[in-house]
Amino acid sequence: MRIAIAADHGGLPLKEELVPFIRTLGHEVDDLGVHTPAPADHPDAAEKVGVAIRGGLADRGVVLCGSGVGAVMAANRMEGIRAGVGHDSYSARQGVEHDDMNVLALGARVIGGELARDVVRAFLGASFTPEERYRRRIGKMEALAKRYGPGTLAGS
């Protein structure tokens, strides 16, 4: 698979650990940054990963920030992106199998390197289970997005 990965400054150290690890699993990795510890914003990292997936340049993505929460919120504002925070292998695997999750968000200040590798391995090793109930639920999520849009931020 082709994997896009990006981080803000808080996720940089863990991203640098995960890029070579993902390659050892046999995947092609597109490291979309950041590459320095200078302050960077998680919405920019999420956008880079989302654009790669939407454009067919990546099959799945990993986005990192300090908690994983901001990155997942930003990623889910993009049509066609189904992102989830996964700080355990079960959630990462089930997110793909049941919800066709295509972006894994990780909090570099929440999860250590060894656990992150286990979670990424589970995420990349899982496949969507195309049972009717899972397809129906994804359809309902897509319908929500069409009815209500991506949402608005406080103060906008």
N, CA and C atoms as a LAMMPS dump frame, in Angstrom:
ITEM: TIMESTEP
0
ITEM: NUMBER OF ATOMS
468
ITEM: BOX BOUNDS ff ff ff
-5.0000000000000000e+02 5.0000000000000000e+02
-5.0000000000000000e+02 5.0000000000000000e+02
-5.0000000000000000e+02 5.0000000000000000e+02
ITEM: ATOMS id mol type element x y z
1 1 1 N 0.835 -1.183 0
2 1 2 C 0 0 0
3 1 3 C 0.88 1.245 0
4 2 1 N 0.302 2.326 -0.48
5 2 2 C 0.96 3.628 -0.432
6 2 3 C 0.419 4.383 0.781
7 3 1 N 1.319 4.805 1.641
8 3 2 C 0.938 5.441 2.89
9 3 3 C 1.468 6.868 2.912
10 4 1 N 0.573 7.833 3.137
11 4 2 C 0.974 9.228 3.334
12 4 3 C 1.05 9.469 4.832
13 5 1 N 2.091 10.167 5.27
14 5 2 C 2.25 10.465 6.69
15 5 3 C 2.694 11.906 6.833
16 6 1 N 2.13 12.588 7.841
17 6 2 C 2.502 13.971 8.117
18 6 3 C 2.267 14.25 9.593
19 7 1 N 2.936 15.283 10.082
20 7 2 C 2.834 15.64 11.494
21 7 3 C 3.005 17.137 11.674
22 8 1 N 2.542 17.622 12.809
23 8 2 C 2.926 18.957 13.242
24 8 3 C 4.198 18.798 14.068
25 9 1 N 4.679 19.872 14.668
26 9 2 C 5.93 19.795 15.427
27 9 3 C 5.835 18.831 16.608
28 10 1 N 4.649 18.705 17.221
29 10 2 C 4.479 17.783 18.343
30 10 3 C 4.565 16.329 17.932
31 11 1 N 4.193 16.034 16.705
32 11 2 C 4.213 14.659 16.209
33 11 3 C 5.489 14.282 15.485
34 12 1 N 6.363 15.256 15.241
35 12 2 C 7.579 15.004 14.463
36 12 3 C 8.432 13.853 14.986
37 13 1 N 8.789 13.808 16.271
38 13 2 C 9.669 12.71 16.714
39 13 3 C 9.073 11.319 16.468
40 14 1 N 7.773 11.16 16.719
41 14 2 C 7.154 9.851 16.492
42 14 3 C 7.042 9.562 14.999
43 15 1 N 6.751 10.565 14.195
44 15 2 C 6.7 10.363 12.738
45 15 3 C 8.032 9.84 12.232
46 16 1 N 9.12 10.424 12.734
47 16 2 C 10.445 9.985 12.294
48 16 3 C 10.734 8.536 12.67
49 17 1 N 10.124 8.04 13.742
50 17 2 C 10.242 6.624 14.1
51 17 3 C 9.38 5.75 13.188
52 18 1 N 8.196 6.244 12.847
53 18 2 C 7.229 5.423 12.118
54 18 3 C 7.538 5.283 10.631
55 19 1 N 8.128 6.295 10.01
56 19 2 C 8.405 6.222 8.571
57 19 3 C 9.234 4.987 8.223
58 20 1 N 10.397 4.764 8.843
59 20 2 C 11.162 3.56 8.49
60 20 3 C 10.452 2.271 8.906
61 21 1 N 9.702 2.329 10.019
62 21 2 C 8.969 1.133 10.448
63 21 3 C 7.938 0.716 9.402
64 22 1 N 7.179 1.674 8.885
65 22 2 C 6.154 1.359 7.879
66 22 3 C 6.808 0.752 6.639
67 23 1 N 7.97 1.24 6.288
68 23 2 C 8.691 0.665 5.137
69 23 3 C 9.084 -0.784 5.403
70 24 1 N 9.449 -1.11 6.647
71 24 2 C 9.814 -2.501 6.954
72 24 3 C 8.616 -3.433 6.813
73 25 1 N 7.422 -2.881 6.878
74 25 2 C 6.208 -3.684 6.686
75 25 3 C 5.899 -3.896 5.205
76 26 1 N 6.706 -3.312 4.333
77 26 2 C 6.542 -3.502 2.899
78 26 3 C 5.707 -2.451 2.203
79 27 1 N 5.436 -1.346 2.87
80 27 2 C 4.622 -0.288 2.277
81 27 3 C 5.504 0.832 1.73
82 28 1 N 4.982 1.507 0.727
83 28 2 C 5.624 2.708 0.19
84 28 3 C 5.17 3.88 1.052
85 29 1 N 6.079 4.722 1.487
86 29 2 C 5.745 5.828 2.387
87 29 3 C 6.068 7.163 1.725
88 30 1 N 5.104 8.065 1.774
89 30 2 C 5.314 9.429 1.325
90 30 3 C 5.304 10.312 2.568
91 31 1 N 6.479 10.751 3.003
92 31 2 C 6.627 11.595 4.186
93 31 3 C 6.375 13.039 3.775
94 32 1 N 5.227 13.567 4.168
95 32 2 C 4.783 14.893 3.755
96 32 3 C 5.158 15.991 4.751
97 33 1 N 5.991 15.667 5.717
98 33 2 C 6.476 16.669 6.664
99 33 3 C 5.722 16.613 7.974
100 34 1 N 6.104 17.422 8.838
101 34 2 C 7.175 18.386 8.862
102 34 3 C 8.506 17.66 9.039
103 35 1 N 9.58 18.427 8.773
104 35 2 C 10.909 17.843 8.867
105 35 3 C 11.809 18.572 9.852
106 36 1 N 11.269 19.609 10.49
107 36 2 C 12.025 20.349 11.501
108 36 3 C 11.108 20.571 12.706
109 37 1 N 11.679 20.858 13.871
110 37 2 C 10.853 21.087 15.065
111 37 3 C 10.246 22.484 15.152
112 38 1 N 10.353 23.269 14.105
113 38 2 C 9.743 24.601 14.109
114 38 3 C 8.224 24.467 14.279
115 39 1 N 7.591 25.413 14.964
116 39 2 C 6.138 25.326 15.158
117 39 3 C 5.392 25.117 13.839
118 40 1 N 4.463 24.175 13.864
119 40 2 C 3.644 23.84 12.691
120 40 3 C 2.254 23.474 13.189
121 41 1 N 1.257 23.649 12.347
122 41 2 C -0.132 23.438 12.741
123 41 3 C -0.678 22.099 12.241
124 42 1 N -1.393 21.396 13.133
125 42 2 C -1.931 20.083 12.771
126 42 3 C -2.931 20.107 11.615
127 43 1 N -3.725 21.162 11.408
128 43 2 C -4.6 21.144 10.234
129 43 3 C -3.821 21.052 8.917
130 44 1 N -2.637 21.636 8.884
131 44 2 C -1.826 21.559 7.667
132 44 3 C -1.361 20.13 7.413
133 45 1 N -0.976 19.434 8.472
134 45 2 C -0.556 18.034 8.332
135 45 3 C -1.731 17.173 7.875
136 46 1 N -2.89 17.377 8.488
137 46 2 C -4.08 16.604 8.11
138 46 3 C -4.464 16.863 6.658
139 47 1 N -4.359 18.116 6.235
140 47 2 C -4.701 18.457 4.85
141 47 3 C -3.781 17.743 3.864
142 48 1 N -2.492 17.735 4.149
143 48 2 C -1.541 17.072 3.245
144 48 3 C -1.884 15.595 3.08
145 49 1 N -2.182 14.923 4.179
146 49 2 C -2.533 13.502 4.108
147 49 3 C -3.857 13.313 3.378
148 50 1 N -4.843 14.138 3.706
149 50 2 C -6.149 14.025 3.058
150 50 3 C -6.088 14.276 1.56
151 51 1 N -5.339 15.266 1.151
152 51 2 C -5.193 15.56 -0.278
153 51 3 C -4.536 14.385 -0.996
154 52 1 N -3.541 13.774 -0.379
155 52 2 C -2.874 12.619 -0.996
156 52 3 C -3.853 11.466 -1.19
157 53 1 N -4.682 11.211 -0.196
158 53 2 C -5.661 10.116 -0.318
159 53 3 C -6.729 10.471 -1.343
160 54 1 N -7.29 11.659 -1.245
161 54 2 C -8.34 12.072 -2.188
162 54 3 C -7.835 12.096 -3.624
163 55 1 N -6.56 12.401 -3.806
164 55 2 C -5.982 12.47 -5.145
165 55 3 C -5.477 11.141 -5.673
166 56 1 N -5.658 10.07 -4.9
167 56 2 C -5.215 8.756 -5.347
168 56 3 C -3.717 8.531 -5.236
169 57 1 N -3.026 9.418 -4.527
170 57 2 C -1.576 9.274 -4.362
171 57 3 C -1.224 8.386 -3.169
172 58 1 N -2.207 8.12 -2.31
173 58 2 C -2.007 7.252 -1.149
174 58 3 C -3.279 6.452 -0.917
175 59 1 N -3.098 5.246 -0.39
176 59 2 C -4.238 4.393 -0.056
177 59 3 C -4.753 4.684 1.354
178 60 1 N -3.819 4.947 2.256
179 60 2 C -4.147 5.277 3.643
180 60 3 C -3.176 6.323 4.136
181 61 1 N -3.518 6.903 5.296
182 61 2 C -2.66 7.929 5.849
183 61 3 C -2.529 7.838 7.347
184 62 1 N -1.466 8.431 7.838
185 62 2 C -1.214 8.568 9.272
186 62 3 C -0.904 10.037 9.506
187 63 1 N -1.585 10.643 10.47
188 63 2 C -1.346 12.039 10.813
189 63 3 C -1.107 12.124 12.316
190 64 1 N -0.092 12.883 12.686
191 64 2 C 0.3 12.963 14.087
192 64 3 C 0.314 14.392 14.586
193 65 1 N -0.127 14.552 15.822
194 65 2 C 0.014 15.81 16.537
195 65 3 C 0.259 15.438 17.997
196 66 1 N 0.176 16.379 18.893
197 66 2 C 0.455 16.076 20.287
198 66 3 C -0.519 15.088 20.895
199 67 1 N -1.82 15.301 20.693
200 67 2 C -2.839 14.439 21.289
201 67 3 C -3.513 13.506 20.295
202 68 1 N -3.464 13.833 19.021
203 68 2 C -4.205 13.102 17.995
204 68 3 C -5.579 13.693 17.757
205 69 1 N -6.084 14.449 18.717
206 69 2 C -7.451 14.973 18.64
207 69 3 C -7.581 16.062 17.584
208 70 1 N -6.71 17.051 17.611
209 70 2 C -6.785 18.115 16.609
210 70 3 C -6.597 17.592 15.202
211 71 1 N -5.65 16.665 15.053
212 71 2 C -5.383 16.097 13.723
213 71 3 C -6.595 15.343 13.193
214 72 1 N -7.265 14.577 14.043
215 72 2 C -8.422 13.813 13.576
216 72 3 C -9.591 14.746 13.252
217 73 1 N -9.751 15.803 14.048
218 73 2 C -10.83 16.748 13.757
219 73 3 C -10.603 17.43 12.415
220 74 1 N -9.372 17.835 12.16
221 74 2 C -9.06 18.489 10.885
222 74 3 C -9.238 17.525 9.717
223 75 1 N -8.731 16.321 9.849
224 75 2 C -8.826 15.341 8.76
225 75 3 C -10.276 15.034 8.402
226 76 1 N -11.123 14.913 9.401
227 76 2 C -12.516 14.557 9.145
228 76 3 C -13.331 15.672 8.522
229 77 1 N -12.764 16.838 8.37
230 77 2 C -13.454 17.928 7.675
231 77 3 C -13.338 17.797 6.165
232 78 1 N -12.539 16.842 5.708
233 78 2 C -12.333 16.658 4.271
234 78 3 C -13.222 15.524 3.761
235 79 1 N -13.977 15.798 2.725
236 79 2 C -14.848 14.791 2.129
237 79 3 C -14.033 13.575 1.713
238 80 1 N -14.552 12.394 2.03
239 80 2 C -13.89 11.15 1.654
240 80 3 C -12.853 10.668 2.654
241 81 1 N -12.588 11.459 3.669
242 81 2 C -11.628 11.058 4.69
243 81 3 C -12.408 10.552 5.897
244 82 1 N -12.049 9.365 6.338
245 82 2 C -12.64 8.757 7.524
246 82 3 C -11.49 8.493 8.488
247 83 1 N -11.272 9.453 9.382
248 83 2 C -10.125 9.392 10.296
249 83 3 C -10.583 9.021 11.695
250 84 1 N -9.72 8.34 12.412
251 84 2 C -9.979 7.999 13.8
252 84 3 C -8.692 8.048 14.606
253 85 1 N -8.827 8.446 15.869
254 85 2 C -7.703 8.357 16.787
255 85 3 C -7.621 6.905 17.222
256 86 1 N -6.455 6.337 17.133
257 86 2 C -6.278 4.941 17.527
258 86 3 C -5.056 4.786 18.395
259 87 1 N -5.267 4.731 19.687
260 87 2 C -4.135 4.548 20.586
261 87 3 C -4.056 3.117 21.105
262 88 1 N -4.795 2.223 20.45
263 88 2 C -4.716 0.798 20.769
264 88 3 C -4.96 0.011 19.482
265 89 1 N -4.428 -1.198 19.432
266 89 2 C -4.515 -2.017 18.213
267 89 3 C -5.946 -2.373 17.842
268 90 1 N -6.782 -2.662 18.837
269 90 2 C -8.159 -3.047 18.559
270 90 3 C -8.898 -1.935 17.815
271 91 1 N -8.811 -0.707 18.327
272 91 2 C -9.513 0.407 17.685
273 91 3 C -8.985 0.667 16.28
274 92 1 N -7.678 0.56 16.11
275 92 2 C -7.079 0.792 14.786
276 92 3 C -7.554 -0.263 13.788
277 93 1 N -7.583 -1.502 14.211
278 93 2 C -8.024 -2.589 13.327
279 93 3 C -9.525 -2.492 13.062
280 94 1 N -10.315 -2.333 14.128
281 94 2 C -11.754 -2.297 13.96
282 94 3 C -12.201 -1.063 13.183
283 95 1 N -11.488 0.049 13.34
284 95 2 C -11.819 1.248 12.578
285 95 3 C -11.77 1.01 11.086
286 96 1 N -10.828 0.189 10.649
287 96 2 C -10.738 -0.168 9.231
288 96 3 C -11.8 -1.203 8.892
289 97 1 N -11.892 -2.263 9.689
290 97 2 C -12.798 -3.375 9.371
291 97 3 C -14.26 -2.958 9.35
292 98 1 N -14.688 -2.111 10.295
293 98 2 C -16.102 -1.763 10.414
294 98 3 C -16.45 -0.407 9.814
295 99 1 N -15.514 0.536 9.83
296 99 2 C -15.828 1.904 9.407
297 99 3 C -15.021 2.367 8.206
298 100 1 N -14.243 1.474 7.612
299 100 2 C -13.428 1.794 6.438
300 100 3 C -12.547 3.022 6.687
301 101 1 N -11.994 3.107 7.896
302 101 2 C -11.112 4.212 8.269
303 101 3 C -9.917 4.236 7.329
304 102 1 N -9.623 5.418 6.789
305 102 2 C -8.485 5.514 5.879
306 102 3 C -7.372 6.418 6.4
307 103 1 N -7.597 7.063 7.547
308 103 2 C -6.548 7.864 8.18
309 103 3 C -6.507 7.527 9.666
310 104 1 N -5.327 7.222 10.142
311 104 2 C -5.086 6.967 11.554
312 104 3 C -4.444 8.205 12.15
313 105 1 N -5.046 8.748 13.198
314 105 2 C -4.474 9.89 13.907
315 105 3 C -3.852 9.391 15.206
316 106 1 N -2.648 9.851 15.47
317 106 2 C -1.936 9.452 16.677
318 106 3 C -1.487 10.682 17.451
319 107 1 N -1.558 10.575 18.76
320 107 2 C -1.054 11.618 19.645
321 107 3 C 0.331 11.243 20.129
322 108 1 N 1.329 11.942 19.636
323 108 2 C 2.713 11.605 19.968
324 108 3 C 3.027 11.82 21.442
325 109 1 N 2.256 12.664 22.115
326 109 2 C 2.48 12.882 23.544
327 109 3 C 1.637 11.94 24.391
328 110 1 N 0.878 11.078 23.728
329 110 2 C -0.005 10.139 24.419
330 110 3 C 0.514 8.715 24.298
331 111 1 N 1.056 8.384 23.166
332 111 2 C 1.414 7.013 22.838
333 111 3 C 2.935 6.919 22.61
334 112 1 N 3.533 5.875 23.128
335 112 2 C 4.967 5.661 22.932
336 112 3 C 5.26 4.948 21.622
337 113 1 N 6.533 4.894 21.29
338 113 2 C 6.957 4.324 20.014
339 113 3 C 6.575 2.868 19.821
340 114 1 N 6.77 2.04 20.827
341 114 2 C 6.471 0.617 20.674
342 114 3 C 4.982 0.381 20.455
343 115 1 N 4.15 1.019 21.268
344 115 2 C 2.704 0.883 21.09
345 115 3 C 2.277 1.485 19.755
346 116 1 N 2.849 2.605 19.367
347 116 2 C 2.51 3.222 18.08
348 116 3 C 2.794 2.258 16.935
349 117 1 N 3.899 1.552 16.999
350 117 2 C 4.212 0.572 15.941
351 117 3 C 3.165 -0.539 15.91
352 118 1 N 2.736 -1.026 17.07
353 118 2 C 1.693 -2.058 17.111
354 118 3 C 0.382 -1.54 16.521
355 119 1 N 0.036 -0.298 16.851
356 119 2 C -1.208 0.298 16.363
357 119 3 C -1.144 0.488 14.849
358 120 1 N -0.043 1.004 14.349
359 120 2 C 0.125 1.203 12.91
360 120 3 C 0.096 -0.136 12.187
361 121 1 N 0.737 -1.146 12.739
362 121 2 C 0.728 -2.481 12.129
363 121 3 C -0.713 -3 12.025
364 122 1 N -1.508 -2.811 13.084
365 122 2 C -2.909 -3.258 13.066
366 122 3 C -3.713 -2.475 12.026
367 123 1 N -3.523 -1.169 11.962
368 123 2 C -4.23 -0.308 11.007
369 123 3 C -3.91 -0.714 9.573
370 124 1 N -2.631 -0.908 9.283
371 124 2 C -2.237 -1.224 7.91
372 124 3 C -2.521 -2.667 7.53
373 125 1 N -2.63 -3.534 8.515
374 125 2 C -2.903 -4.945 8.234
375 125 3 C -4.379 -5.274 8.104
376 126 1 N -5.238 -4.345 8.454
377 126 2 C -6.685 -4.593 8.433
378 126 3 C -7.283 -4.279 7.071
379 127 1 N -8.405 -4.927 6.797
380 127 2 C -9.168 -4.692 5.568
381 127 3 C -10.626 -4.459 5.932
382 128 1 N -11.275 -3.613 5.159
383 128 2 C -12.701 -3.351 5.369
384 128 3 C -13.495 -4.625 5.157
385 129 1 N -14.448 -4.868 6.042
386 129 2 C -15.365 -6.004 5.939
387 129 3 C -16.641 -5.479 5.289
388 130 1 N -16.89 -5.805 4.015
389 130 2 C -17.99 -5.158 3.296
390 130 3 C -19.374 -5.759 3.571
391 131 1 N -19.651 -6.044 4.835
392 131 2 C -20.986 -6.523 5.192
393 131 3 C -21.988 -5.384 5.058
394 132 1 N -23.225 -5.752 4.839
395 132 2 C -24.281 -4.769 4.614
396 132 3 C -24.373 -3.775 5.765
397 133 1 N -24.274 -4.247 7.001
398 133 2 C -24.425 -3.345 8.145
399 133 3 C -23.323 -2.294 8.179
400 134 1 N -22.109 -2.637 7.785
401 134 2 C -21.015 -1.667 7.787
402 134 3 C -21.155 -0.693 6.623
403 135 1 N -21.55 -1.199 5.458
404 135 2 C -21.788 -0.306 4.314
405 135 3 C -22.924 0.665 4.624
406 136 1 N -23.98 0.162 5.281
407 136 2 C -25.122 1.007 5.647
408 136 3 C -24.678 2.131 6.592
409 137 1 N -23.862 1.793 7.577
410 137 2 C -23.411 2.793 8.553
411 137 3 C -22.521 3.849 7.899
412 138 1 N -21.666 3.426 6.991
413 138 2 C -20.829 4.393 6.273
414 138 3 C -21.706 5.299 5.428
415 139 1 N -22.716 4.734 4.8
416 139 2 C -23.665 5.542 4.03
417 139 3 C -24.363 6.575 4.895
418 140 1 N -24.701 6.21 6.117
419 140 2 C -25.339 7.159 7.03
420 140 3 C -24.365 8.269 7.428
421 141 1 N -23.097 7.931 7.622
422 141 2 C -22.101 8.975 7.942
423 141 3 C -21.963 9.941 6.763
424 142 1 N -21.935 9.405 5.548
425 142 2 C -21.825 10.26 4.37
426 142 3 C -23.051 11.143 4.226
427 143 1 N -24.227 10.598 4.548
428 143 2 C -25.454 11.388 4.483
429 143 3 C -25.431 12.517 5.512
430 144 1 N -24.892 12.262 6.688
431 144 2 C -24.76 13.325 7.69
432 144 3 C -23.891 14.456 7.163
433 145 1 N -22.797 14.094 6.526
434 145 2 C -21.886 15.111 5.985
435 145 3 C -22.586 15.952 4.925
436 146 1 N -23.409 15.316 4.105
437 146 2 C -24.123 16.056 3.062
438 146 3 C -25.199 16.951 3.665
439 147 1 N -25.882 16.465 4.704
440 147 2 C -26.949 17.252 5.337
441 147 3 C -26.412 18.443 6.119
442 148 1 N -25.318 18.232 6.817
443 148 2 C -24.855 19.252 7.739
444 148 3 C -23.524 19.877 7.368
445 149 1 N -22.861 19.393 6.373
446 149 2 C -21.565 19.928 5.999
447 149 3 C -20.501 19.55 7
448 150 1 N -19.329 20.068 6.809
449 150 2 C -18.21 19.684 7.676
450 150 3 C -18.268 20.306 9.057
451 151 1 N -19.236 21.163 9.318
452 151 2 C -19.32 21.803 10.621
453 151 3 C -18.67 23.172 10.593
454 152 1 N -18.857 23.886 11.634
455 152 2 C -18.246 25.188 11.742
456 152 3 C -17.454 25.243 13.031
457 153 1 N -16.456 26.057 13.042
458 153 2 C -15.639 26.218 14.238
459 153 3 C -16.203 27.341 15.089
460 154 1 N -16.036 27.236 16.384
461 154 2 C -16.492 28.292 17.302
462 154 3 C -15.825 29.603 16.918
463 155 1 N -16.603 30.649 16.942
464 155 2 C -16.07 31.965 16.644
465 155 3 C -16.01 32.292 15.161
466 156 1 N -16.442 31.348 14.286
467 156 2 C -16.388 31.633 12.848
468 156 3 C -17.608 32.406 12.415
